[in-house]
């Protein structure tokens, strides 16, 4: 009797350590379900009153990292995938303490702000036995390799890849009428946005922010503010906006990729601060309008231009949509991960886990 090809594959166990509380989040488990790769998830979310109250130490991350390494040792896992730099650092440290030789991938390796020199030195040592770092812009590769004294060729650059975002009640706008939206909290320059809003009082702005983003700022009457909205509602506001504005603090910001890709998947035009950290995604005049950092005048002029140019708005949005569908998909993340498995020698002879090259450019 001939067995089914999938039955002949060796099962590859990956321990995935992340701080996403949603139990339905399973990373790329679904697309890899028929490849012989299995995932077990350890979630760095507070489990008890001690973990919730001692937030300064982030005991949940320490516990989850320890559990991930212990589980990897007990079950002889093939690799550990840690989402975010802190979890990667702690997983790497515990693996070193346990003398566990296992490939570790630091996925979504990103800092809104780099830590101070002492912390960078400590993190660099902790991360020195991480095999691969996955970042979402070329700026981050050079920035983090230098900051933590890590080999540049250990960093892979891929685009932020996800399915189109879920939209709450997509048939009904949460905010009726015409408006421009601004969404997100990391490294945002909302001071400049509010000044631009004052210069364009005939345009309505709807902002979805964190409470601290507007601290000490005077919000003009043509700006509506939402704080800490669920993701689906924020996407509803994005979907029904004319276009999105993304003001960043300076020209070296390695943030905004999640929001950029969400807007592109929804076919929305963008006005964005010209930053090295987003140049892998936006091209001025093609799928976005880029402006100089901290210039309320430039932002107001670009907003006025796009507000009065529906055809340009439509063209930018369509080009962004095509870019996202080609470059910013979950399939791209799956392909990269399978390529890393092959490159790391984790595919046994005859395996079909996927021998595609890793993205390094």
N, C-alpha and C positions, 0 to 999 in steps of 0.2 A: 504494500500500500504506500503510495506517495504522499508525503505530508505536504500541507500548505506551506508556501514559501515563508510566510511570516512565522510559522511554528519553528523554523530552523534558525531564526535569529536569536542571538543571545540577548537577554534583557539587560538594558543599561540603566542602572538606578542613579538618578540625580537628586540630591538634596537641595531644595530651593528655600533659602532663608530670606524673608522679606517682612516689611512692617505694614503690609496691607491687611486691614482687619476683615475685609469682605471675604467670607469663606468661598464665595463663588469665583474669586479671582484665582485662576490656575495657570497664569502666564501662558506659555505656548504648549501646554500639555495636550490640548485638543488636536491641533494640527499634527502632532507627533504621535498620536495614539496608536497608529498602525505601523510604527517603525521599530518597535522593540525597546523604545526609550520610556522609562517610567519616572514619575516625579513623586517625591514625598515633600510636603510643605511644612516648614516651621515658621510660625508667625510671631514677630516681635511686637506684640501688643500686650498691654498690661493685663495680668490675670487676677490680680488681687489688690487689696488696698495699699500694701507696701509698694508694689510696683507703680501704682498710680500716684502715690504721694511723693515718693523719692524721685522726682522727675529729673533733678539735676544730674543724677548718676545714670539715668536711663537703664534701670535694672532690667527692663523687658528686653532690651537689645543684648545685654550681657547674657541673660538666661537663654534667649533664643539662639545666640551664636554658639553657646556651650552645647545646647541640645542638638544643633545641626551637626556639629563635629562628632559628638557622641553617637548620634544616629548613623552618621557616615561610617564610623569605625565598626559599630555593631553589625551593620547590614552590608559591609564591604561595598559601599557605594562607589560609583565610577568618578563622580565629581561633585563639588559643592558650587552652587550658583548663589551668590549673595548680592542682593539688590541694594545698592547704595554704598558709599564709602565706609561708613561706620560699621555696618554689619560685615563688610568684607574684611576690615581691619581686625575685628574681634574674632571672626572665624579663622583668619590666618594665624592669629596669636594662639588660639586654643589648639589648632592643628599642630603648631610648633610645640606647645607644651605636652600634648598627647603623643608627640613623635609620629603623627599620622601623615604619611606621604600621600597626598591626594591633590589632584588638580583643583584649583579654586579660580572661579571666574567672578570678577567684580563687575556686575552689570549695572548700567545706569550710574556710572561713576561721575558724580557731579557735585560741585560746591557752589552755592550762591555767593559766598565769600570765602576766600582761603583762610584757614586758621593761622594763628601767629607762628613765628619761627620755631618755638619750642614744640608746639603741637605738630607742626609739619615734620620735624625731625623724628618725633616719636611715631607718628603715623607712617612715615616712610619706612622705618624699621619694621613695623608690624606688617606692612603691605609687601615687604620684599620677597615673600614666598608666595604671592599671588601670581598665577600663571598668565592671566589675561585680564585687561581692563577694557570695558566697552564704554565708549563715549559717543556723544551725538554731534560733535563738531570737531573740525581740525584744530581750532583754537584750543580746545580742551586737551587734546593730545599733547601739544607742545607745552601748554601751561602746566598741566599736572605732572608730566614727566620731569620737568625742571623743578617744580615746587617740592616734590617728594623724592627727588633723586632716584627715579625709577627708569628702567630702560624704555626708550621711546618705542621700540619695536614690540613692546608688550601691550601697546594700546591699539585697539581696533576702532576705527571710526565707521559708524553706520548711521543712517538717518533714523530718527525717532519713528518707529513703525508700529502702527495700531490700526484696528478697524475703524471705520467712520464712527464718530461718537454717538452714543445714545442720547436722544433728545426727549425730555419730558413733554408729554402732550404736544407732539409736533404739529397737530392740526390747529392749535390755539396759541396765539402769542401771549407770553407772560407780560410783555410790555407792548401795548398797542401803539400804533403810530410809527412815524419815521424817526430814526435815531441812528447815531453812531455808537458802537459799543467798545468798551475796554475791559479786558478780563485778565485776572491773574495777580499774583502778589510778589513773586521773586524778582528782585533787582529792578522794580518798576519806578519810573520817574513821574509820579502822579502830580507833583507840583507843576511841572511843565505842561502837563495835559490840562490842568485846571486853568492855567494862564491862557492857553490856547482857546479854551472854552469861553473865557471872558472876551476874547478877540472875535469870537464867532457866536454872538448871542442868539442868532436866528437858527442855530443848529442845536438839536437836543442830543445830549450824551447820556448813555446808561453805563455805569461802571459796576463791575462785580469784583470786589476787593476783599482784603483782610482788614480787620479793624485798625491795625497799626499803619496801614498804607497811607491813610489820610490824616494821621495824627498831626495836629497843629496847623492844618491847612484849611483855608476858607473855601467852601464849596459854593460856586455860583448857582443861581437859580435854574439855569438850563442844564444842570447835571443831576441825574438821579443816581443814587448810590444803593447798592445791595452788598451786604457783607455775609460771608460764609454760606453762600447758597449751595445746595446740593449740585453736583456736577450736571445732572440732567437739566435742571432749571437754568444753569449758566449757559448750557448749550442751546436752550430754547431762545435765550436772549441773543446769542450769537447768530442763530439761524435767521431770526427775523430782523436783524440789523441790516442797514444798508452796506456797511463795511466795518472792519475792526481797526482800531488804533492800538499800537503796542509801543508805548514810550519806555525806553530803557535808560538806565542811569548813565552809561558811558559807552565808549566804542569797543570795550573789551568784555562785555557781558556775555557769559556762556549760558544764558538762560532764555526761556521763552519758547523752546522747541515744542513743548506739549500744546501750547495755545496756538502757535503758528500752524501746526499740522492739523489740529482740530478745525481751524478756520478754513484751511485749504480743502479738507475733506468735505466741508459744507459749501464749498464754492464761493467763499467770501474773499473780497479784495482786502488788502492790508496796507496800512501805513505804519512803518516801523523804523525805529532808530537804527541808523547804519552802524552795526556792530560786527566785528570779526566772528563772533559766536553764532551769528545767524546767516552768514554768507553762504553756507552750504545749502540753504533752503530758499533764500529770496534773491531775486534779480531785479534791480530797479527798472521800472518801466515795463517789465514782462509779467511778473506775478505779484508785484508789490511796488509801493512808492517808498523809497528810503529817504530819511531826513537826518540832518546833523543832530548830535546829542545836545540836549538842554536848550533847544531853540524853540520857544513858544511861537515865535513868528513863523518859522519854517513849518511847524506842525499845523498852525492855523491855516497857512496858505495851502498846504497839501490837503487838509481836510476840506477846505472850501472848493478846491479844484475837483476832488473826487465826488463831493456832494453835488456839484453842478454838472458832472460828466457821467451819466448812467452808462453810456457805451464803454467808456474806459473802465468803469467799475466792473461791468460785466466781463470785459476782456481779461482783466487782471484775475478775477475770480475763477474764470474758466481755465486759465493757464495754471493757476495754483492747484485747482482740482486735478488737472492732468498730471502735474508733478507729484502730488500726494498719492494718486492711484498707482503711479509707476514706481516711486522711490520710497514711500513712507507707509508700507504695509506690514502687517504681521508676517506675511510670507517672507519678506526680506529678513526679518529677525530670525525666523526658522532656518532659512538658508544659511545665514551667518553662523548660527549655533551648530548646525550640522557640519559646516565647514571646519569650525574649531575642533569638533570632536574628531574628525578625520585627521586634522593637522596635529592634534595632541596624541595621536596613536590610540585613541579609545575605541576605534572600530576594529573588531577582530577580523581575521582573514575571511573573506566572503561576506562580510557584513554589508548591509545596505542602508546604514544610518545616513548616508549622504556625504559624498566626497566632493564638496564644492569648496572653492577657495575662500579664505577669510577676507573680509573687506578691510583694507588697511589704508585706503586713500581718502 
